[in-house]
C-alpha cells in the first residue's frame, strides 16, 4: 500500500518514528488505550518504547490519521496479518483495528479514513477479506463497522483462536461485499 493518502479532512500516513510522541499523547487517555486493544503501558517512557516497537513491526500496516487543518494526530488504523492454525500468515485475510481520539468522535473522521484505506487495501493487495473486532460494549465501533459494510461473523476454524479475544464481537468484510 502507499505511504500517504488524503481525504477531505485527513492526512493519512504510514506510522513512523516521528509520530511516536504524538500518538503517545493521544494514548494518555487510559480508557482509549484499553478500548484500542493495544494496551500500551501506563508510564510515558514505556508507552514511547512500545510505540517505537510498533513502528518497527514487519507484519502490520499502520497508518496515523492527522487532521488536515491542525496537523494534530487524531487516530490510528492498523491492518494486522492473521495466523492460520499452523501459525503461518494468511495470504488472503487480515484483521483491521482502529482508534480515534475522544475529541474527534462523532465527526465522521473514522468513516472517512476507513473508506479510503479499505478501498485502497483491496485495490492494492491480494487480500480478499478483512476481520474486525469490537468490544461488545463498544456500540460506536460496531455501528461504524456495519455502516462500512462489515457483517457479524464467527471466527472460522482455519484461523488460530489464540489471536481472538472472547470479549470482542467479530465482523467480516470481503472485497465482493464492498462492491455490492
C-alpha positions in Angstrom: 0.0 0.0 0.0 1.0 3.6 -0.5 2.6 5.6 2.3 0.2 8.5 2.1 -3.5 9.1 1.4 -5.6 12.2 1.7 -9.3 12.7 2.3 -11.3 15.8 2.7 -10.3 16.4 6.3 -7.5 13.9 6.9 -3.9 13.3 6.0 -3.2 9.5 6.4 0.4 8.5 6.6 2.3 5.3 7.4 3.2 5.4 11.1 6.8 6.5 11.5 9.2 7.1 14.4 8.5 10.9 14.1 4.8 10.1 15.0 5.5 8.3 18.2 5.3 11.3 20.6 2.0 12.5 19.0 0.4 9.1 19.3 1.7 8.7 22.9 -0.1 12.0 23.7 -3.3 10.6 22.3 -3.0 7.4 24.4 -2.6 9.4 27.7 -6.4 8.8 27.7 -6.1 5.4 29.5 -9.7 4.3 28.7 -8.9 4.9 25.0 -5.7 2.9 25.4 -7.7 -0.1 26.8 -10.5 0.2 24.2 -8.0 0.3 21.4 -6.8 -3.2 22.2 -3.1 -2.0 22.1 -2.9 -2.0 25.9 0.2 0.2 25.9 2.0 0.6 29.3 0.8 3.4 31.5 4.1 5.2 32.1 5.2 7.6 29.4 8.7 6.1 28.8 7.3 2.6 28.5 4.5 3.9 26.2 7.1 5.6 24.0 9.1 2.4 23.8 6.0 0.3 23.0 5.0 2.7 20.2 8.6 2.7 18.9 8.4 -1.1 18.7 5.0 -0.9 17.0 6.6 1.3 14.2 9.1 -1.5 13.5 6.5 -4.2 13.3 7.0 -6.1 10.0 3.7 -7.8 9.6 1.3 -4.9 10.0 0.4 -1.8 8.1 -0.1 1.1 10.5 -1.5 4.5 9.5 -1.7 7.6 11.6 -4.6 9.9 10.9 -3.9 13.7 11.2 -6.4 16.5 11.0 -5.6 18.4 7.8 -6.3 21.8 9.3 -4.4 21.4 12.6 -1.9 18.7 11.8 -2.8 17.0 15.1 -2.8 13.2 15.4 -6.4 12.1 15.8 -6.2 8.3 15.3 -4.6 5.1 14.0 -5.7 2.4 11.6 -3.8 -0.9 11.7 -4.0 -3.9 9.2 -2.7 -7.0 11.0 -1.7 -10.2 9.3 -3.7 -13.1 10.5 -2.4 -16.5 11.5 -3.7 -19.8 10.2 -3.9 -22.8 12.6 -0.3 -23.8 11.9 0.9 -20.2 12.7 1.6 -19.4 9.1 0.3 -16.0 8.0 -2.8 -16.0 5.9 -2.2 -14.7 2.4 -5.9 -13.7 1.9 -7.3 -12.3 5.1 -6.2 -9.7 7.7 -7.6 -8.0 10.7 -8.2 -4.3 11.0 -8.0 -2.3 14.2 -8.7 1.4 14.6 -8.8 4.0 17.3 -9.8 7.7 17.3 -9.0 10.3 19.9 -12.0 11.1 22.1 -12.2 14.8 20.9 -12.6 13.5 17.3 -15.6 11.2 18.0 -18.9 11.8 16.3 -17.5 13.8 13.4 -17.3 11.0 10.7 -13.5 11.1 10.6 -13.0 7.3 11.1 -15.6 6.6 8.5 -13.7 8.9 6.1 -10.4 7.2 6.9 -11.7 3.6 6.7 -13.5 4.2 3.4 -10.1 5.4 1.9 -7.9 2.7 3.5 -10.2 -0.3 3.0 -10.8 0.6 -0.6 -7.0 1.0 -1.2 -6.3 -2.2 0.7 -8.5 -4.3 -1.6 -7.2 -2.5 -4.7 -3.5 -2.6 -3.9 -3.1 -6.0 -2.2 -4.2 -9.6 -2.9 -6.2 -9.8 0.3 -9.9 -10.7 -0.2 -11.2 -10.3 3.3 -10.9 -8.2 6.5 -11.9 -9.2 10.0 -12.5 -6.6 12.7 -13.2 -7.0 16.4 -15.1 -4.5 18.6 -15.7 -4.8 22.3 -19.2 -6.0 23.0 -19.9 -2.7 24.9 -18.4 -0.5 22.1 -21.5 0.1 20.2 -20.0 3.0 18.3 -17.3 0.8 16.7 -19.9 -1.9 16.0 -22.2 0.6 14.3 -19.3 2.0 12.3 -18.3 -1.5 11.1 -21.9 -2.2 10.0 -22.1 1.2 8.1 -18.8 0.2 6.3 -20.5 -3.0 5.1 -19.0 -5.4 7.6 -21.2 -8.3 8.8 -21.2 -10.1 12.1 -19.3 -13.3 11.8 -17.9 -16.1 13.9 -14.2 -16.7 13.6 -13.6 -19.6 11.1 -11.9 -22.8 12.3 -8.9 -22.5 10.0 -7.7 -19.4 11.8 -5.8 -19.6 15.1 -8.1 -18.9 18.0 -5.1 -17.6 20.0 -5.4 -14.2 18.2 -9.0 -13.6 19.0 -10.4 -12.1 22.2 -13.6 -13.6 23.7 -14.8 -10.1 24.8 -15.0 -9.0 21.2 -17.7 -9.2 18.6 -16.2 -10.0 15.2 -17.2 -8.7 11.8 -16.1 -9.6 8.3 -15.9 -7.6 5.0 -14.9 -9.2 1.7 -14.0 -7.4 -1.5 -17.2 -8.7 -3.1 -19.3 -7.4 -0.2 -17.6 -4.0 -0.6 -18.6 -3.9 -4.3 -22.2 -4.9 -3.7 
